């Protein structure tokens, strides 16, 4: 008699079915799970016998899900994903050391001011390294990276740190006397954000003259702007302290919101869920 009760279906057989159905191959499923192709085939056969239904069509060049197998696969996938997430959340051990990689500007202007807000920070060490160039995620050693972009990186979990807004800003003394800010020297920053030309095109502004100063880091350009050297196309969130302390003044009505921003990213499964949630809460804009 066929018994389809879940109590009579070994989890390993179900896991093998899910991998084979998702990948469309017994061989690929064997590689992913760490079994031989013959072992995968045998477990699928056992599962089909127990269910009393054929799940795959065996063909010379591979396998295809049957109608029954295709209908069952999403339920199995969702159930295994839920099981995996709950296991991680409840039983994964917190890391003793968190390694964060970011640009010098993000480290100085964003990360360091927020480290004290991290929950249970006394229970683990935070190691921060400066990213001089953007390496490939696959080659990076840090478990957490702070990157500029849209957060669409395959195989990564990502959390947006803040809503990016770019606006011209300058030291109050430089703007004194009723001068038109457009006639003042401009400061440019090399990097991933929009430059003056792109900003002007999106704001329907006249094409600006070539910048008088160019820096290879945002924090250097910010320091130059506070020193009164020129007008900086600055990130409003990163310049919040300078704006709040009246070291800089943003030109009213000239802010431009951006889809791209800085994100905290980690490879899937690299950071336990509870620690990831605490890091997001401590380092995101909502923490301030």
Backbone torsions as a table, in degrees:
resi	resn	phi	psi	omega
1	UNK	NA	133.1	179.4
2	UNK	-74.8	129.6	178.9
3	UNK	-119.7	107.8	-177.1
4	UNK	-95.2	9.3	178.3
5	UNK	-60.2	140.8	179.5
6	UNK	-59.8	-25.9	179.1
7	UNK	-65.1	-19.1	-177.6
8	UNK	-108.0	14.2	178.8
9	UNK	-116.3	103.9	-179.9
10	UNK	-57.0	137.5	-178.4
11	UNK	-59.1	-35.1	-179.3
12	UNK	-62.6	-39.7	178.5
13	UNK	-63.2	-42.1	-179.1
14	UNK	-66.2	-40.2	179.6
15	UNK	-63.9	-40.9	177.9
16	UNK	-64.7	-42.4	177.8
17	UNK	-60.1	-44.5	-178.0
18	UNK	-61.6	-44.9	-179.4
19	UNK	-65.2	-44.3	-179.4
20	UNK	-66.0	-39.6	178.8
21	UNK	-68.9	-41.3	-179.6
22	UNK	-68.0	-39.6	-176.6
23	UNK	-90.2	-16.3	-179.8
24	UNK	69.2	26.9	-176.5
25	UNK	-161.7	133.5	174.1
26	UNK	-70.2	-35.5	-178.7
27	UNK	-66.2	-45.2	179.4
28	UNK	-66.7	-37.8	177.3
29	UNK	-63.1	-40.4	178.2
30	UNK	-61.8	-42.3	178.6
31	UNK	-63.8	-41.0	-177.6
32	UNK	-69.0	-41.3	-174.9
33	UNK	-86.5	-26.1	-179.2
34	UNK	95.4	31.7	177.0
35	UNK	-117.5	172.5	171.8
36	UNK	-83.1	161.2	178.4
37	UNK	-62.6	-36.5	179.1
38	UNK	-65.3	-38.2	179.4
39	UNK	-66.2	-39.7	177.3
40	UNK	-63.6	-46.3	-179.6
41	UNK	-59.8	-40.7	-179.4
42	UNK	-66.6	-41.2	179.8
43	UNK	-66.9	-37.6	176.4
44	UNK	-64.5	-42.3	179.4
45	UNK	-62.9	-41.5	177.6
46	UNK	-61.6	-41.4	-179.4
47	UNK	-65.5	-42.9	178.9
48	UNK	-62.7	-40.8	178.6
49	UNK	-64.2	-41.2	-179.3
50	UNK	-66.9	-37.9	-179.9
51	UNK	-80.5	-23.8	-175.7
52	UNK	73.8	29.7	-179.1
53	UNK	-148.4	145.9	177.2
54	UNK	-84.7	129.3	-177.9
55	UNK	-100.7	-26.5	-177.9
56	UNK	-131.4	147.1	169.1
57	UNK	-98.0	118.5	179.8
58	UNK	-83.5	126.0	179.4
59	UNK	-127.4	160.7	-178.5
60	UNK	-56.4	-32.1	-176.5
61	UNK	-107.4	19.2	178.2
62	UNK	142.7	-161.2	-178.4
63	UNK	-128.9	153.9	175.4
64	UNK	-130.1	143.9	175.4
65	UNK	-68.8	140.2	170.8
66	UNK	-76.5	176.2	177.4
67	UNK	-59.9	-41.6	179.4
68	UNK	-66.4	-43.2	-180.0
69	UNK	-64.5	-40.7	179.8
70	UNK	-66.5	-35.7	179.5
71	UNK	-70.6	-34.2	-175.5
72	UNK	-82.6	-29.1	-172.3
73	UNK	-54.3	-48.1	-178.6
74	UNK	-62.2	-33.5	177.8
75	UNK	-66.6	-42.2	179.8
76	UNK	-66.1	-44.7	-179.7
77	UNK	-60.3	-46.1	-179.8
78	UNK	-63.2	-40.9	-179.0
79	UNK	-64.8	-42.6	179.8
80	UNK	-68.6	-37.5	177.1
81	UNK	-64.5	-42.5	177.5
82	UNK	-62.5	-42.4	178.2
83	UNK	-62.6	-42.8	-180.0
84	UNK	-65.1	-44.0	179.4
85	UNK	-63.8	-45.0	-178.6
86	UNK	-65.5	-35.9	177.6
87	UNK	-64.6	-44.2	178.7
88	UNK	-62.5	-45.0	-176.1
89	UNK	-65.7	-36.6	-174.4
90	UNK	-90.2	-32.9	-169.0
91	UNK	-121.5	-8.9	-179.3
92	UNK	-68.7	138.0	-178.0
93	UNK	-83.9	137.9	179.4
94	UNK	-66.2	146.9	178.0
95	UNK	-73.2	144.9	178.5
96	UNK	-85.0	-17.5	-179.5
97	UNK	-141.5	127.5	177.7
98	UNK	-108.6	121.6	-179.9
99	UNK	-104.6	121.7	-178.5
100	UNK	-118.2	130.7	177.2
101	UNK	-116.8	131.0	-179.1
102	UNK	-156.4	166.5	176.5
103	UNK	-67.4	159.5	-179.8
104	UNK	-58.1	-38.0	-178.9
105	UNK	-66.7	-43.3	178.8
106	UNK	-67.1	-37.5	178.1
107	UNK	-61.0	-49.1	-175.0
108	UNK	-73.9	-41.4	-171.4
109	UNK	-92.6	-21.0	-174.3
110	UNK	-124.3	-51.1	-172.6
111	UNK	-70.0	-54.9	-175.4
112	UNK	-57.5	-44.8	179.3
113	UNK	-62.2	-15.0	-176.2
114	UNK	-110.1	-4.2	-177.6
115	UNK	-61.8	-34.7	-178.4
116	UNK	-68.4	-15.8	-178.9
117	UNK	-86.8	-7.4	-178.2
118	UNK	-66.6	133.1	179.5
119	UNK	-71.3	141.8	175.6
120	UNK	53.5	33.7	-177.4
121	UNK	-65.2	-18.1	178.8
122	UNK	-74.7	-11.9	-177.4
123	UNK	-91.2	-5.9	178.5
124	UNK	-152.8	157.7	179.5
125	UNK	-92.4	137.8	175.5
126	UNK	-105.6	119.9	179.1
127	UNK	-111.1	120.1	-176.4
128	UNK	-112.6	126.9	177.4
129	UNK	-120.3	149.0	-178.4
130	UNK	-89.0	128.8	178.6
131	UNK	-94.6	108.7	-178.0
132	UNK	-77.5	-35.2	174.2
133	UNK	-134.9	163.1	-179.4
134	UNK	-83.9	101.4	176.6
135	UNK	-78.9	167.1	175.1
136	UNK	-68.7	140.8	178.7
137	UNK	-54.2	-38.4	-175.8
138	UNK	-65.5	-23.0	-177.4
139	UNK	-101.2	-6.5	-175.3
140	UNK	-77.6	147.6	179.9
141	UNK	-96.0	-26.1	-176.6
142	UNK	-69.6	143.9	179.1
143	UNK	-79.4	-24.0	176.2
144	UNK	-125.8	134.6	176.2
145	UNK	-129.0	143.1	176.6
146	UNK	-106.8	115.0	-171.6
147	UNK	-126.0	151.9	175.3
148	UNK	-94.1	132.5	179.5
149	UNK	162.8	-154.2	-177.9
150	UNK	-106.1	0.7	178.4
151	UNK	82.3	11.4	-178.6
152	UNK	-100.8	73.5	178.9
153	UNK	-115.1	118.4	-177.8
154	UNK	-58.1	140.3	176.9
155	UNK	75.1	10.3	-177.2
156	UNK	-120.2	148.0	165.3
157	UNK	-97.9	137.4	-171.2
158	UNK	-135.1	146.7	176.1
159	UNK	-137.1	126.9	180.0
160	UNK	-72.7	128.8	-176.9
161	UNK	-83.7	-34.5	178.5
162	UNK	-163.3	162.3	174.5
163	UNK	-82.9	116.3	-177.8
164	UNK	-74.3	135.7	173.3
165	UNK	-140.1	128.9	179.1
166	UNK	-107.5	135.8	-179.7
167	UNK	-150.6	144.8	173.2
168	UNK	-66.5	138.2	179.6
169	UNK	-150.5	151.5	-177.5
170	UNK	-153.4	166.1	177.0
171	UNK	-64.8	141.8	-178.1
172	UNK	-54.7	-37.7	-179.0
173	UNK	-63.8	-33.6	-179.5
174	UNK	-70.7	-27.5	-179.0
175	UNK	-90.6	-5.4	-177.8
176	UNK	-68.0	156.2	175.6
177	UNK	87.2	9.9	175.6
178	UNK	75.0	18.7	179.8
179	UNK	-69.7	145.3	173.9
180	UNK	-75.6	123.4	-176.0
181	UNK	-59.7	-25.1	179.9
182	UNK	-66.6	-20.4	-178.8
183	UNK	-92.3	-1.8	-178.1
184	UNK	-87.6	160.3	176.8
185	UNK	-58.0	148.3	-179.6
186	UNK	-112.7	146.6	178.0
187	UNK	-111.3	127.2	179.4
188	UNK	-112.2	151.5	179.9
189	UNK	-123.4	129.8	172.1
190	UNK	-78.0	138.1	-179.2
191	UNK	153.1	-167.1	-172.0
192	UNK	-81.1	-18.2	-176.3
193	UNK	-74.0	167.0	173.8
194	UNK	-59.3	144.0	172.6
195	UNK	-94.4	-177.6	-177.8
196	UNK	-59.4	-41.3	-177.6
197	UNK	-61.9	-47.7	-178.6
198	UNK	-67.2	-39.1	178.5
199	UNK	-62.3	-44.8	-179.2
200	UNK	-62.2	-39.6	-179.8
201	UNK	-64.4	-41.2	-179.1
202	UNK	-74.2	-25.5	-179.4
203	UNK	-95.9	3.0	-177.0
204	UNK	57.3	37.2	176.0
205	UNK	-94.3	159.7	176.1
206	UNK	-64.2	149.3	179.0
207	UNK	-60.2	121.9	-176.6
208	UNK	-76.0	158.0	175.6
209	UNK	-71.5	166.4	-179.7
210	UNK	-60.6	141.7	-179.5
211	UNK	-64.2	147.6	177.9
212	UNK	-78.7	-33.0	-178.9
213	UNK	-129.7	144.2	173.8
214	UNK	-135.4	132.9	-179.4
215	UNK	-123.9	154.1	-178.2
216	UNK	-94.6	5.4	174.7
217	UNK	-143.5	148.1	-178.2
218	UNK	-66.4	-38.9	-177.8
219	UNK	-64.0	-32.9	176.6
220	UNK	-69.0	-42.6	177.2
221	UNK	-63.8	-37.1	177.5
222	UNK	-63.8	-42.9	178.4
223	UNK	-61.7	-41.0	178.8
224	UNK	-64.5	-40.4	179.4
225	UNK	-65.2	-43.3	178.3
226	UNK	-63.3	-27.7	178.5
227	UNK	-79.9	-2.6	176.5
228	UNK	84.9	20.8	-177.8
229	UNK	-78.8	-21.7	-179.2
230	UNK	170.9	-170.1	-179.2
231	UNK	-95.0	128.0	-179.3
232	UNK	-104.0	135.7	169.1
233	UNK	-85.2	92.9	-167.1
234	UNK	-103.2	154.7	172.1
235	UNK	-78.6	115.6	-176.7
236	UNK	-58.2	-45.1	178.4
237	UNK	-61.9	-42.2	-178.5
238	UNK	-70.9	-24.1	-179.4
239	UNK	-98.7	13.6	-174.0
240	UNK	-57.4	-43.4	-179.4
241	UNK	-64.9	-45.1	-179.2
242	UNK	-64.2	-37.8	177.8
243	UNK	-70.2	-41.3	-179.6
244	UNK	-66.7	-30.9	179.9
245	UNK	-91.7	8.0	178.3
246	UNK	61.6	26.0	172.1
247	UNK	-78.4	-25.5	176.2
248	UNK	-135.8	154.2	174.2
249	UNK	-124.9	128.1	176.8
250	UNK	-83.4	141.1	178.4
251	UNK	-72.1	122.0	-175.0
252	UNK	-63.9	140.3	176.0
253	UNK	75.9	7.2	-176.6
254	UNK	-111.1	8.6	-179.8
255	UNK	-74.6	142.9	-178.8
256	UNK	-130.5	113.3	178.0
257	UNK	-71.8	145.9	-177.0
258	UNK	-120.9	144.7	172.9
259	UNK	-71.9	-39.5	178.6
260	UNK	-78.3	150.6	178.3
261	UNK	-161.4	-170.6	175.7
262	UNK	-92.1	134.7	-178.5
263	UNK	-124.6	147.2	168.7
264	UNK	-94.2	130.3	-174.5
265	UNK	-134.9	147.3	176.7
266	UNK	-146.5	150.1	176.0
267	UNK	-64.5	141.9	-179.1
268	UNK	-55.5	131.5	178.9
269	UNK	81.3	1.7	-176.8
270	UNK	-81.3	-35.8	-176.6
271	UNK	-118.5	128.4	178.1
272	UNK	-55.0	141.7	-174.8
273	UNK	-53.6	-41.3	-178.1
274	UNK	-65.8	-40.4	178.7
275	UNK	-69.1	-38.7	177.3
276	UNK	-60.2	-45.3	180.0
277	UNK	-62.2	-38.8	179.6
278	UNK	-68.1	-39.0	179.1
279	UNK	-67.2	-41.6	177.4
280	UNK	-62.4	-44.0	-179.6
281	UNK	-63.7	-36.7	-177.3
282	UNK	-80.3	-31.3	-172.9
283	UNK	-103.7	-7.2	-179.2
284	UNK	-85.1	167.5	-177.5
285	UNK	-60.7	-32.1	-177.8
286	UNK	-65.7	-15.2	-178.9
287	UNK	-76.4	-17.8	-176.0
288	UNK	-88.9	NA	NA
